[in-house]
């Protein structure tokens, strides 16, 4: 009699219904690959740590503004693609077809907005964080603090929790480790090079991990298509991939959708309606790609604007890949293992994967464990660890920047640069503590709803923020009162939908939720569009009823005044001024030489006691000009502009071909 390996359902059927009894990674080839991988990643982190200046705010948080286009593009892609994508997107694809790939392809258009419209304004305004931009643009503290706190909440409860949960599925199954031990070990390694290396280490390790992710996923895609006998066979077999036990259930719940191979679906009955995918998703994507700290911080670290644009174009091309590397393999998993991946009976699903709503989330992990030979299976686990660590490092680094520059400077206005560096690193450790404490909540969440949960939370909370940034940059009449009331009312409307849905639950096809249709019946992408429109109306109405901001406060902060060279009068002074040289009575006190242990620790964390050369006012002005310079060499400007047009044409072609 076959043994029952029920947790997350990895060791059930394969194509020929043979049960595999042991898929854990316990062979020399897999273990060697994983060990070599970790050694290389830490080596790259240490190399980046040694060669960049991490003892200043600009060095630790913006990689000294020295990055070139290809690591930026790779890092943008790696920051965006987490293990949540491999688990969540492949799972949704197994259930509903290729439309979820539209989420990835939408970015091809939005990264052009980022590089050509948003980043030039951010660079000219001379900011490090997004809340800092809003403070310069609107003045006052309340908008900046609102955005910082909202961002930190979104990081902890959607991004970190989803990635840890997805990573835990892989690690637990492949290595047989307890989920807590696996995640704590991962977080420890992740924290090690985020705390020590700053943004340069994050960007270089991201680049390495992007290569590993793409290569490993290509290999698995090849194995998967080989198993089903090519693309035409795949299209035919997917439409007949149904589980054996379907008695008593509505065919809608287990039959593949008729429009499974179309991105654009019916605006009323579609699971991802096309107006929502075109307009609602673009609003969400504009918030994520153009105003989110994780993404923008990578662009602000570029040598010059041409490198920003080049990085955005590279990221756009990389975003074509998930449809082929994640979506199609997820659908193939349903063909190979229909009884498990497409299970419809809640009791059966519970046995297979511990979630009664369905087991589509195990589609990709199951392919990895069952199809890959020894050694390559280790490589694919490395890919999952890479994507998990890549997302976590990005979030830890960006969250510590937000906390340090936007919250800590309110508490300690006279903090030295060194104190800010330490505060940023300590906050990363606090974040890790909160993340570990959140694991039980993530573990008990119904895995079938994880990806939809992230997307819907984003649709409920972020459209007002996107509205404030878009109007703030492109409409100089918008003022602080308008932005604040738009954000506040938008948040209240979004929370009312989110809390209602949370109370009633989202249900499943077999057991629908009894949430009132007037509230939960509106698709979350449509809800995002409505919320964005309401927020824009409130922002404009409140701004027009109150006093406008003088142009002298807006030079280089909005599109119409972006090329103005006059001195800008900031609405408010910075909270923190580098206090390093504030004592006018400089007394050269003999400094005590630190002991060997302390010196080693300080060197490791980039906090060496180096007396930076004092700059004359002219040199400081020159340095400031360099950091806010958006000039481009005409040749390279033309090259990136032509490439952007080609990228947009590619986006239109793929949407049309699979539409």
C-alpha positions in Angstrom: 0.0 0.0 0.0 1.3 3.5 -0.9 2.4 5.7 2.0 0.6 8.9 2.5 3.0 11.9 2.3 0.4 14.6 2.7 2.1 17.8 3.7 1.8 20.2 0.7 1.4 17.1 -1.5 4.9 16.8 -3.1 5.3 13.1 -3.2 2.1 12.1 -4.9 1.5 11.3 -8.5 3.9 11.9 -11.4 3.0 11.6 -15.0 2.7 7.8 -15.0 1.0 7.8 -11.6 4.1 6.3 -10.0 4.5 7.6 -6.4 7.9 8.9 -5.5 8.6 8.2 -1.8 11.5 10.5 -1.1 12.1 13.8 -2.8 14.1 15.4 -0.1 17.4 16.9 -1.2 19.8 14.4 0.5 22.3 13.6 -2.2 25.8 14.9 -2.6 25.2 16.7 -6.0 22.3 18.8 -4.7 23.9 19.7 -1.4 27.2 20.6 -3.1 25.3 23.0 -5.5 23.6 24.7 -2.6 26.8 25.1 -0.6 28.7 26.5 -3.6 25.9 28.9 -4.3 25.9 30.3 -0.8 29.6 30.7 -0.7 29.5 32.6 -4.0 26.7 34.9 -2.9 28.5 35.8 0.4 31.7 36.3 -1.6 30.0 38.8 -3.9 28.5 40.5 -0.9 31.9 40.9 0.8 33.5 42.1 -2.5 30.8 44.8 -2.8 31.3 45.6 0.9 35.0 46.2 0.5 34.9 48.2 -2.8 32.1 50.8 -1.9 31.9 53.5 0.7 29.4 52.4 3.3 30.2 54.8 6.0 28.0 57.7 4.6 24.3 58.0 4.1 24.8 58.3 0.3 27.1 55.3 0.3 25.1 52.9 2.4 21.6 53.8 1.0 22.4 55.0 -2.6 25.5 52.9 -3.4 27.4 56.2 -3.7 25.4 57.0 -6.9 27.9 54.9 -8.9 25.9 52.1 -10.4 25.8 51.3 -14.1 22.7 50.2 -16.2 23.0 46.4 -16.2 23.2 45.8 -12.4 20.3 48.3 -12.0 18.1 46.5 -14.5 18.9 43.1 -13.0 18.3 44.4 -9.5 15.0 46.0 -10.4 13.9 42.6 -11.9 15.3 40.6 -8.9 13.7 42.9 -6.3 10.3 42.4 -8.1 10.4 38.7 -8.6 10.3 36.9 -5.3 9.6 33.2 -4.4 6.0 34.5 -4.0 6.0 34.9 -7.8 7.1 31.3 -8.4 4.6 29.9 -6.0 1.7 32.4 -6.5 1.8 33.2 -10.2 2.4 29.5 -11.2 -0.5 28.6 -8.9 -2.9 31.1 -10.4 -1.8 30.0 -13.9 -2.5 26.4 -13.1 -6.0 27.4 -12.0 -7.0 30.1 -14.5 -4.5 30.2 -17.5 -2.2 32.8 -18.9 -4.0 36.0 -17.9 -1.9 36.4 -14.8 1.1 36.9 -17.1 -0.5 40.2 -18.0 0.5 41.4 -14.5 4.1 40.9 -15.5 3.8 42.4 -19.1 2.1 45.5 -17.8 5.5 46.5 -16.4 7.1 46.8 -19.9 5.1 50.0 -20.3 5.3 51.3 -16.7 9.1 51.1 -16.5 9.2 53.6 -19.3 7.1 56.0 -17.2 9.6 55.4 -14.4 12.8 56.1 -16.3 11.5 59.0 -18.5 8.9 60.8 -16.3 9.4 60.1 -12.6 13.1 59.5 -11.9 14.3 62.8 -13.7 12.1 64.7 -11.2 13.4 62.7 -8.2 17.1 63.2 -9.2 16.6 67.0 -9.8 14.9 67.4 -6.4 17.8 65.8 -4.7 15.9 63.3 -2.5 16.9 59.9 -1.0 13.4 58.6 -0.1 9.9 59.0 -1.5 8.3 60.5 1.6 11.2 63.0 1.5 10.1 64.0 -2.0 6.5 64.6 -0.8 7.8 66.7 2.1 9.8 68.9 -0.3 6.8 69.1 -2.7 4.0 69.7 -0.2 5.7 70.7 3.1 4.4 69.6 6.4 5.1 66.4 8.2 1.8 64.5 8.1 2.0 63.2 4.5 5.6 62.1 4.9 4.9 60.2 8.1 1.7 58.7 6.6 3.6 57.3 3.6 6.5 56.0 5.7 4.3 54.1 8.1 2.0 52.8 5.3 5.1 51.5 3.4 6.5 49.8 6.4 3.2 48.1 7.1 2.9 46.9 3.5 6.5 45.6 3.6 5.9 43.5 6.7 2.4 42.2 6.1 2.4 41.6 2.4 5.9 41.4 0.9 8.0 39.8 3.7 5.2 37.5 4.8 4.4 36.2 1.3 8.0 35.6 0.4 8.8 33.8 3.7 5.7 31.6 3.3 6.6 30.7 -0.3 10.2 30.1 0.6 9.2 28.0 3.6 7.2 25.6 1.3 10.2 24.9 -0.8 12.8 24.6 2.0 10.5 22.4 4.2 9.8 20.1 1.3 13.3 19.9 -0.3 15.4 19.8 2.9 12.9 18.4 5.4 13.9 21.2 7.8 11.5 22.6 10.3 10.0 25.8 8.7 11.1 28.0 11.6 14.7 26.8 11.5 14.8 27.1 7.7 13.4 30.7 7.7 15.5 31.9 10.6 18.7 30.5 8.9 17.7 32.3 5.7 16.9 35.5 7.4 20.3 35.3 9.3 22.3 35.0 6.0 20.1 37.7 4.3 20.6 40.1 7.2 24.3 39.5 7.3 25.0 41.1 4.0 22.2 43.7 4.2 23.4 45.0 7.6 27.0 44.9 6.5 27.0 45.8 2.8 24.4 48.5 2.2 22.8 49.0 -1.2 25.9 48.2 -3.3 26.0 44.6 -1.8 22.3 44.3 -2.4 22.5 45.4 -6.0 25.5 43.1 -6.9 24.1 40.0 -5.2 20.7 40.8 -6.9 22.6 40.7 -10.2 24.1 37.3 -9.5 20.8 35.9 -8.3 19.0 37.2 -11.4 21.3 35.1 -13.6 20.8 32.0 -11.4 17.0 32.5 -11.4 16.7 32.9 -15.1 19.1 29.9 -16.0 17.4 27.6 -13.5 13.9 28.5 -14.6 14.9 28.0 -18.3 16.1 24.5 -17.5 12.9 23.6 -15.7 10.8 25.0 -18.5 12.7 22.8 -20.9 12.1 19.7 -18.8 8.4 20.6 -18.4 7.7 21.1 -22.1 9.6 17.9 -22.9 7.4 16.1 -20.5 4.1 17.2 -22.2 5.5 16.9 -25.8 5.8 20.5 -27.0 3.7 23.7 -27.1 0.7 22.5 -29.2 0.3 19.4 -27.1 0.5 21.6 -24.0 -2.4 23.8 -25.3 -4.5 20.7 -26.1 -3.8 18.8 -22.9 -4.3 21.7 -20.5 -7.9 22.0 -21.6 -8.6 18.4 -20.5 -6.6 18.5 -17.3 -9.2 17.7 -14.6 -9.0 15.7 -11.4 -10.6 12.2 -11.1 -12.8 13.0 -8.1 -15.3 15.6 -9.3 -18.6 14.0 -8.4 -21.1 16.4 -6.9 -19.2 19.6 -7.8 -20.0 22.3 -10.3 -18.0 21.8 -13.5 -17.0 25.5 -13.3 -14.9 24.6 -10.2 -12.7 22.0 -11.9 -12.8 22.5 -15.7 -10.1 24.7 -17.1 -11.5 28.1 -18.3 -12.4 28.4 -22.0 -10.4 31.6 -22.2 -7.4 30.1 -20.5 -5.1 31.0 -23.4 -6.2 34.7 -23.6 -4.9 37.6 -21.6 -7.9 39.9 -22.3 -11.1 38.5 -20.8 -14.7 39.5 -20.6 -15.2 42.8 -18.7 -18.1 41.4 -16.6 -17.6 37.6 -16.3 -13.8 37.4 -16.6 -11.7 36.5 -13.6 -9.3 39.2 -14.7 -11.4 41.6 -16.7 -9.6 43.4 -19.5 -10.4 47.0 -18.5 -9.1 46.1 -15.0 -5.9 44.6 -16.5 -5.3 47.6 -18.8 -6.3 50.5 -16.5 -6.6 49.2 -12.9 -3.4 47.3 -13.0 -1.5 50.3 -14.5 -2.5 52.4 -11.5 -1.3 49.7 -9.1 1.9 49.2 -11.3 2.5 53.0 -11.3 2.5 53.0 -7.5 4.8 50.0 -7.4 7.3 50.8 -10.1 7.3 54.7 -9.9 6.7 55.6 -6.3 7.8 52.6 -4.2 11.0 53.0 -2.2 12.4 49.5 -3.1 12.3 50.2 -6.9 13.1 54.0 -7.0 16.1 53.6 -4.6 17.8 51.4 -7.2 17.3 54.0 -9.9 18.6 56.8 -7.7 21.9 54.9 -7.3 22.7 55.3 -11.0 25.7 57.1 -12.3 23.6 59.3 -14.6 20.1 59.4 -16.2 21.1 57.4 -19.2 22.1 54.5 -16.9 18.7 54.8 -15.2 16.9 54.5 -18.5 19.1 51.7 -19.7 18.4 49.8 -16.4 14.6 50.3 -16.9 14.8 49.0 -20.5 16.8 45.9 -19.4 14.2 45.3 -16.6 11.4 45.6 -19.1 12.9 42.9 -21.4 13.5 40.6 -18.3 9.8 41.1 -17.4 8.9 39.3 -20.6 10.3 36.1 -19.2 7.9 35.2 -16.3 5.1 34.2 -18.8 7.4 31.5 -20.2 9.4 30.6 -17.1 6.6 30.7 -14.5 3.1 30.8 -16.1 3.5 28.0 -18.7 5.3 25.6 -16.2 2.5 26.3 -13.7 -0.1 25.2 -16.3 2.0 22.2 -17.2 2.1 21.1 -13.6 -1.7 20.9 -13.8 -1.4 18.6 -16.8 1.1 16.3 -15.1 -0.5 16.2 -11.6 -4.2 17.0 -12.1 -5.5 15.1 -9.1 -3.3 17.1 -6.7 -2.8 20.6 -8.4 -6.4 20.8 -9.7 -8.1 19.1 -6.7 -11.6 20.3 -6.1 -12.8 18.2 -3.1 -12.0 20.3 0.1 -11.1 17.2 2.1 -8.8 15.9 -0.6 -7.1 19.2 -1.0 -6.6 19.4 2.8 -4.9 16.0 2.7 -2.7 17.0 -0.3 -1.5 20.5 0.8 -3.2 21.6 4.0 -5.5 24.1 2.3 -9.2 23.2 1.7 -9.6 26.0 -0.9 -7.2 24.3 -3.4 -3.6 23.2 -4.0 -2.6 25.2 -7.0 0.1 26.9 -5.0 2.2 23.7 -5.0 2.2 23.6 -8.9 5.8 25.0 -9.3 7.4 23.3 -6.2 6.0 20.0 -7.3 7.6 20.3 -10.8 10.9 21.1 -9.2 10.9 18.2 -6.9 9.6 15.6 -9.4 11.1 16.6 -12.7 14.6 17.9 -11.9 17.5 15.4 -11.7 20.1 15.5 -8.9 22.3 18.6 -8.9 19.7 20.5 -11.0 17.2 20.1 -8.2 19.8 21.7 -5.9 20.2 24.5 -8.5 16.4 25.2 -8.5 16.3 25.3 -4.7 19.1 27.8 -5.0 16.9 29.8 -7.4 14.1 29.8 -4.8 16.5 30.8 -2.0 17.9 33.5 -4.4 14.6 35.0 -5.1 13.5 34.9 -1.5 16.8 36.5 -0.3 16.8 39.0 -3.1 13.3 40.3 -2.2 14.1 40.3 1.6 17.4 42.1 1.2 15.7 44.8 -1.0 12.9 45.2 1.5 15.2 45.3 4.6 17.5 47.9 3.0 14.7 50.1 1.8 12.7 49.8 5.0 15.8 50.8 7.1 16.3 53.8 4.8 12.6 54.9 5.3 12.9 54.4 9.1 16.2 56.2 9.4 15.6 59.2 7.2 11.9 59.7 7.8 11.1 58.6 11.3 14.4 58.5 13.3 15.3 62.0 12.3 12.1 63.2 13.9 13.1 61.6 17.2 16.8 62.6 17.1 17.1 65.8 15.1 20.8 66.3 16.0 21.9 62.7 15.2 25.3 62.3 13.7 25.7 60.5 10.4 27.3 57.6 12.3 24.3 57.4 14.6 22.0 57.2 11.6 24.1 54.4 10.1 23.7 52.4 13.4 20.0 53.1 13.7 19.4 51.8 10.2 21.2 48.6 10.9 19.5 48.1 14.3 16.1 48.6 12.6 16.9 45.8 10.1 17.3 43.5 13.1 14.0 44.7 14.6 12.3 44.0 11.2 13.7 40.5 11.3 12.3 39.9 14.8 8.8 41.0 13.6 9.1 38.8 10.5 9.9 35.7 12.5 7.1 36.5 14.9 4.7 36.8 11.9 5.6 33.3 10.6 2.8 31.4 12.5 0.2 33.8 10.9 1.7 33.3 7.4 1.7 29.5 8.0 -1.9 29.4 9.0 -3.0 31.6 6.1 -4.9 29.6 3.4 -2.3 29.2 0.8 -4.8 29.2 -2.0 -5.5 32.9 -1.4 -1.9 34.2 -0.9 -1.3 35.8 -4.3 -4.8 37.3 -4.6 -4.5 38.5 -1.1 -1.3 40.5 -1.9 -2.8 42.0 -5.1 -6.1 42.9 -3.5 -4.4 44.6 -0.5 -2.4 46.6 -2.9 -5.5 47.6 -4.8 -7.2 48.7 -1.6 -4.4 50.8 -0.1 -2.2 52.2 -2.8 -4.3 54.0 -5.5 -4.5 57.2 -3.3 -0.7 57.2 -3.0 -0.4 56.8 -6.8 -2.8 59.7 -7.3 -0.8 62.0 -5.0 2.5 61.3 -6.7 1.0 61.6 -10.3 -0.8 64.9 -9.5 2.1 66.2 -7.4 4.5 65.8 -10.3 2.3 66.8 -13.2 0.0 69.4 -11.7 1.7 72.2 -9.8 -1.6 73.6 -8.5 -2.0 70.6 -6.1 -1.1 71.6 -2.5 -0.6 69.9 0.9 -4.2 70.1 2.0 -5.4 68.5 -1.2 -2.9 65.7 -1.0 -3.6 65.0 2.7 -7.4 64.8 2.3 -7.1 62.7 -0.8 -4.8 60.2 1.1 -7.0 60.2 4.2 -10.4 59.7 2.5 -8.8 57.2 0.0 -7.4 55.2 3.0 -10.8 55.1 4.7 -12.6 53.9 1.6 -9.9 51.2 0.9 -9.9 50.0 4.5 -13.7 49.7 4.5 -13.5 47.2 1.6 -10.4 45.4 3.0 -11.8 44.9 6.5 -15.2 43.8 5.2 -13.5 41.2 2.9 -11.3 40.1 5.7 -14.3 39.6 8.1 -16.4 37.6 5.5 -13.5 35.8 3.8 -13.0 35.4 0.1 -14.4 31.9 -0.1 -13.7 29.5 -3.0 -15.7 28.1 -6.0 -17.0 25.2 -3.9 -17.8 27.3 -0.8 -18.5 30.9 -1.9 -18.2 33.8 0.5 -21.4 35.4 1.8 -19.9 38.9 1.7 -22.5 41.5 0.3 -22.2 41.8 -3.5 -22.3 45.6 -3.4 -19.1 45.5 -1.4 -17.1 42.4 -2.5 -18.8 41.9 -5.9 -16.7 44.7 -7.5 -13.4 43.1 -8.8 -10.4 44.4 -6.9 -8.9 45.9 -10.1 -12.1 47.8 -10.8 -12.2 48.9 -7.1 -8.6 50.3 -7.6 -9.8 52.3 -10.6 -12.8 53.8 -8.7 -10.6 54.5 -5.6 -8.0 56.3 -7.8 -10.6 58.4 -9.5 -12.2 59.4 -6.2 -8.8 60.2 -4.7 -7.9 62.5 -7.7 -11.3 64.3 -7.4 -10.8 65.0 -3.7 -7.1 66.1 -4.2 -8.0 68.5 -6.9 -11.1 69.9 -5.2 -9.4 70.4 -1.9 -6.4 72.0 -3.6 -8.5 74.4 -5.6 -10.4 75.5 -2.4 -7.1 76.3 -0.6 -4.1 78.6 -1.2 -1.7 77.5 -4.0 2.0 76.9 -3.3 4.3 79.7 -4.7 6.5 78.6 -7.7 9.7 79.5 -5.7 9.0 76.5 -3.5 8.4 74.1 -6.5 11.5 74.6 -8.7 12.6 71.2 -10.0 9.9 69.4 -8.0 7.2 69.3 -10.7 7.3 68.6 -14.5 6.5 72.2 -15.7 9.3 73.7 -13.6 11.8 70.8 -13.9 14.4 72.9 -15.9 14.3 76.0 -13.7 17.8 76.8 -12.4 16.8 79.4 -9.7 17.5 78.6 -6.0 14.6 76.7 -4.5 13.2 77.9 -1.2 12.3 74.7 0.7 8.9 74.8 2.4 10.6 73.3 5.4 14.2 72.7 6.5 15.5 69.2 6.6 15.0 67.4 9.9 18.5 66.2 10.0 21.7 68.1 9.1 25.0 66.2 9.2 26.2 67.1 12.7 29.7 65.8 12.2 31.3 69.2 12.1 28.7 71.2 14.0 31.0 72.1 16.9 32.6 75.3 15.7 35.2 75.0 18.5 37.0 72.0 17.0 39.4 70.7 19.6 41.8 68.0 18.4 41.3 65.6 21.3 43.6 62.6 21.2 41.3 59.7 20.0 41.6 56.4 21.9 42.7 53.6 19.5 39.8 51.0 19.5 40.7 47.4 20.4 41.1 44.8 17.7 37.6 43.2 18.2 35.9 46.6 18.1 37.9 47.6 15.0 37.0 44.4 13.2 33.3 44.8 14.0 33.3 48.5 12.9 35.1 47.6 9.6 32.6 44.7 9.0 29.6 47.1 9.4 31.1 49.9 7.4 31.4 52.2 10.5 35.1 52.8 10.5 36.2 56.0 12.2 37.5 57.7 9.2 37.7 61.5 9.3 36.2 62.4 6.0 38.0 65.2 4.2 36.2 68.5 5.0 34.8 70.1 1.9 34.9 73.8 1.2 31.4 75.5 0.5 32.4 75.5 -3.3 33.2 71.8 -3.3 30.0 71.0 -1.4 28.0 73.0 -4.0 29.8 71.2 -6.8 29.0 67.8 -5.2 25.3 68.7 -4.8 25.2 69.8 -8.4 26.6 66.4 -9.5 24.1 64.5 -7.4 21.1 66.4 -8.9 22.5 66.4 -12.5 20.2 64.9 -15.2 22.2 65.8 -18.3 22.9 63.1 -20.8 25.4 62.6 -23.6 23.2 63.1 -26.8 24.4 59.8 -28.4 23.4 57.7 -25.4 20.1 59.7 -24.9 19.1 58.8 -28.5 20.1 55.2 -28.0 18.0 54.7 -24.9 15.1 56.6 -26.4 15.1 54.3 -29.5 15.3 51.3 -27.3 12.3 52.5 -25.2 10.2 52.8 -28.4 11.3 49.3 -29.4 10.4 48.0 -25.9 6.9 49.6 -26.2 6.4 48.0 -29.6 7.4 44.6 -28.2 4.9 45.1 -25.3 2.1 45.8 -27.8 3.0 42.8 -30.0 3.0 40.3 -27.1 -0.3 41.7 -25.7 -1.8 41.5 -29.1 -0.5 38.0 -29.9 -1.7 36.5 -26.6 -4.7 38.8 -26.2 
